[in-house]
Amino acid sequence: MPDECSLCHPDLAPKLMTSEAWMLILNHNQNLLGKCFLALNRHLEAVTALTTEEWLDLQVHLRRATDMLISAFQPDHFNYAFLQNQDRHVHLHIMPRYAAPRTFGGSTFIDPDYPSHYAVPAPVHRLPTGQFAALAGYLQQRLQ
């Protein structure tokens, strides 16, 4: 495991869920409300090298994460992407997309490019620490 891999640190947070193969992490960039990603628990750089068990577990937790976001914010659409531009560690971005603004914790979130493309790199929207922690807790309560 490379020392510089930020997704390999055991204190990576906030973890919304951990399974044998994956962990669901709330993205610190909340330019899209509820944006999160599933990161592989072991260091691996090639998506094509995932084991059959890891693919199957990914499907289960991708469905759980999607259902969690639907329960929490009723997104109008989802984008899913293995980008790995910044962190060369297998992880799948889950990006809820919104046709209309959503409000959480007194902040309003808009998706200005909906329904067209999602800009990469994304604009940065970091929440204050307390609001970010509240969002993580809110989403954890909706995991099934």
Buried (B, 14 or more C-beta within 10 A) or exposed (E): EEEEEEBBEEEEEBBBBEBEBBBBBBBEBBBBBBBBBBBBBEBBEEBEEBEEEBEEBBEEBBEBBBEBBBEBBEBEEBBEEEEBEEBBBBBBBBBBBBEEEBEBEEBEBBBEEBEEEBEEEBEEBEBEEEBBBBBBEBBBEBBE
